[in-house]
Amino acid sequence: MNWSGWKAVSIHSFRPRTSAGASAGKADTLPERFGPGAFGFGKLAKPEQVAALDIDVRPDGTGLPAGSGTVAAGAVLFSAKCAACHGSGGTGGPNGALVVTTAVPGKRPAKVIGNYWPYATTVFDYVRRAMPFNEPGSLTNGEVYALTAFLLYSNKLIDEKTILNAKTLPAIRMPAQPSYVPDDRKGGPEIR
C-alpha cells in the first residue's frame, strides 16, 4: 500500500469545521469533529435518548430514583427472576453466589455483596442496569429497590423490616468500605 500523502494526526488535532462540510445544516448527523466526515453514518442523540441511558447512581445516592422496596417483595422477585442463575437465596448457582456463606476450611471465600462491595448503592445501580441477565433494564425502580433490600438482608446488612428508598439506601455502610482506599497518587490527572 502506498502511504504517501498520509500524515499522522492525533485526536487532539480534530476541530469543528466552520465552513460548510458534508454535515453542515443537518441537525440529525454527527458533526465532522467526531471524525473525517463522520464516516457517513450516525446521528446526534436527542436529549430524551441520553436521559434514558443516564441512570448512574453514585455512592452518596445521587441518581437514585423515586420508589421503595421491601425484603419480602424482594424475596418473591428473587425466586422468580434471579434464583435460576444465583441459586436459592443467592448462595450460588451457575452464575455465582451473591450472599456470604459459611467459610470452607482451606478455601478462599467468594467475593460477594456482603464481603466485597464497598457501597450499597452500587448493588442498586448494577441490578438496575444489568439484571436479570436475559432482560437487563426490565425491572421497575420498585423492583430494584426490593431486590436490593433482599440481597442486603440475605448478607445480614439490614433487618427484614427495612424499607429501602433514595434516603435509606445510601445510609447503609458496607463492611468492605474501609478496605477501599482513595487513589492519592500525584503527577497525573487527579480525580477527586
C-alpha angles and dihedrals in degrees: 000000000000110000096182111128093031119112132191113257127184122215087246091065094066111103131176110265118237096195122077107284134176092282100036113134095011112111093190098058129077118262114249091247087082091065143314103316089335085269089276098282141078133057137223116273116245117238092250091053091052091046091054090057097037095087103126118145119209127214091257091055097257106151097028110140130224116277139077142226142198134217092243093054090045092053091056092047092046092054091050102040110018113028094079089066103027102032131242108324092359094283095131142311138154091307098042142261125299098185132069110252134187111296117252112221111252093011125103112238117249116256103248139157095276098050106025115027112092100203133038090213089064089064090057093045094050096044091048094051104036112021143129092032094224094046111025114189094018097112122097119236089253091053091050091050089049094049090047090051091050093049093048091047092048088054090051093245099121134020124252094256095057114118112207122215139139091290102043100039098064090048092066112102115211120218093232096052095094089055091065114081127196117253101251098170117138132209101058139054109324119212115194 
